[in-house]
Amino acid sequence: MVRVLAVDDEEPALGELLYLLRADPRVRSAEGATDATEALRRIGRALDAGPDGDDAIDVVFLDIHMAGLTGLDLARLLAGFARPPLIVFVTAHEGFAVQAFDLKAVDYVLKPVRRERLAEAVRRVRELVHASAVPAAPLTAPEQIPVELGGVTRFVAVDDIAYVEAQGDYARLHTDDGSHLVRIPLSTLEERWADRGFVRIHRSHLVALGRIDELRLDGGATSVRVGSTELAVSRRHSRQLRDLLMRRAGG
């Protein structure tokens, strides 16, 4: 079961969040803090106690706009700890999803908090806590990217993305289940995901190497097949892509 610390400087909002969390049978305990300083003291006790201690915390449900240190400030501080708790942002503002992505938040829940949406966030946290194979290892979320779906911010795992298509200052993420538009330039994703096997094949496309099924050469033109989609490879990137694929295949 999940041990929770909820942080919000608005006491009515904190009380409602704690009520919903305590009503979830997967939540073992849920405590509250009304500012980042109080939260840091509580998290410090949890870290001193260790993951099996009575004061342990698995996840912090964290508001963003707070007096003094903001939720983003607190999340950045926690990222420097050896074994930080997981983070779920709970906020009335949609505009901080990219920062949440950078801080590797598990989820991003919009206020007013709906019971079923909070239950989904608890499910994600519980899966990560239970998936930790080595107790002494930090509990960290797989890299995800926030996408807007009908006013709800959800997180798509980077490992589920086959390729990315540039659309001006936006990028369209293509997965097996569909596509999602995010307000992040393709060049930014290229830099962030280089060590995750994503390569630029064209000014308009970034592709996961492991999702390339075929490399085609036809009359001097190069293309790749990703699932049922064929993508052109620019002459500038053709040689590098070919070398990367050959090395990956052991050739």
Secondary structure in CASP SS format (residue, H / E / C, confidence):
PFRMAT SS
TARGET T0000
AUTHOR 0000-0000-0000
METHOD secondary structure of the structure
MODEL  1
M C 1.00
V E 1.00
R E 1.00
V E 1.00
L E 1.00
A E 1.00
V E 1.00
D C 1.00
D C 1.00
E C 1.00
E H 1.00
P H 1.00
A H 1.00
L H 1.00
G H 1.00
E H 1.00
L H 1.00
L H 1.00
Y H 1.00
L H 1.00
L H 1.00
R H 1.00
A C 1.00
D C 1.00
P C 1.00
R C 1.00
V E 1.00
R E 1.00
S E 1.00
A E 1.00
E E 1.00
G E 1.00
A E 1.00
T C 1.00
D C 1.00
A H 1.00
T H 1.00
E H 1.00
A H 1.00
L H 1.00
R H 1.00
R H 1.00
I H 1.00
G H 1.00
R H 1.00
A H 1.00
L H 1.00
D H 1.00
A H 1.00
G C 1.00
P C 1.00
D C 1.00
G C 1.00
D C 1.00
D C 1.00
A C 1.00
I C 1.00
D C 1.00
V E 1.00
V E 1.00
F E 1.00
L E 1.00
D C 1.00
I C 1.00
H C 1.00
M C 1.00
A C 1.00
G C 1.00
L C 1.00
T C 1.00
G H 1.00
L H 1.00
D H 1.00
L H 1.00
A H 1.00
R H 1.00
L H 1.00
L H 1.00
A H 1.00
G C 1.00
F C 1.00
A C 1.00
R C 1.00
P C 1.00
P C 1.00
L E 1.00
I E 1.00
V E 1.00
F E 1.00
V E 1.00
T E 1.00
A C 1.00
H C 1.00
E C 1.00
G C 1.00
F C 1.00
A H 1.00
V H 1.00
Q H 1.00
A H 1.00
F H 1.00
D H 1.00
L C 1.00
K C 1.00
A C 1.00
V C 1.00
D E 1.00
Y E 1.00
V E 1.00
L E 1.00
K C 1.00
P C 1.00
V C 1.00
R C 1.00
R H 1.00
E H 1.00
R H 1.00
L H 1.00
A H 1.00
E H 1.00
A H 1.00
V H 1.00
R H 1.00
R H 1.00
V H 1.00
R H 1.00
E H 1.00
L H 1.00
V H 1.00
H H 1.00
A H 1.00
S C 1.00
A C 1.00
V C 1.00
P C 1.00
A C 1.00
A C 1.00
P C 1.00
L C 1.00
T C 1.00
A C 1.00
P C 1.00
E C 1.00
Q E 1.00
I E 1.00
P E 1.00
V E 1.00
E E 1.00
L E 1.00
G C 1.00
G C 1.00
V E 1.00
T E 1.00
R E 1.00
F E 1.00
V E 1.00
A E 1.00
V H 1.00
D H 1.00
D H 1.00
I E 1.00
A E 1.00
Y E 1.00
V E 1.00
E E 1.00
A E 1.00
Q E 1.00
G C 1.00
D C 1.00
Y E 1.00
A E 1.00
R E 1.00
L E 1.00
H E 1.00
T E 1.00
D C 1.00
D C 1.00
G E 1.00
S E 1.00
H E 1.00
L E 1.00
V E 1.00
R C 1.00
I C 1.00
P C 1.00
L H 1.00
S H 1.00
T H 1.00
L H 1.00
E H 1.00
E H 1.00
R H 1.00
W C 1.00
A H 1.00
D H 1.00
R H 1.00
G C 1.00
F E 1.00
V E 1.00
R E 1.00
I E 1.00
H E 1.00
R C 1.00
S C 1.00
H E 1.00
L E 1.00
V E 1.00
A E 1.00
L H 1.00
G H 1.00
R H 1.00
I C 1.00
D C 1.00
E E 1.00
L E 1.00
R E 1.00
L E 1.00
D E 1.00
G C 1.00
G C 1.00
A E 1.00
T E 1.00
S E 1.00
V E 1.00
R E 1.00
V E 1.00
G C 1.00
S C 1.00
T E 1.00
E E 1.00
L E 1.00
A E 1.00
V E 1.00
S C 1.00
R H 1.00
R H 1.00
H H 1.00
S H 1.00
R H 1.00
Q H 1.00
L H 1.00
R H 1.00
D H 1.00
L H 1.00
L H 1.00
M H 1.00
R H 1.00
R H 1.00
A C 1.00
G C 1.00
G C 1.00
END
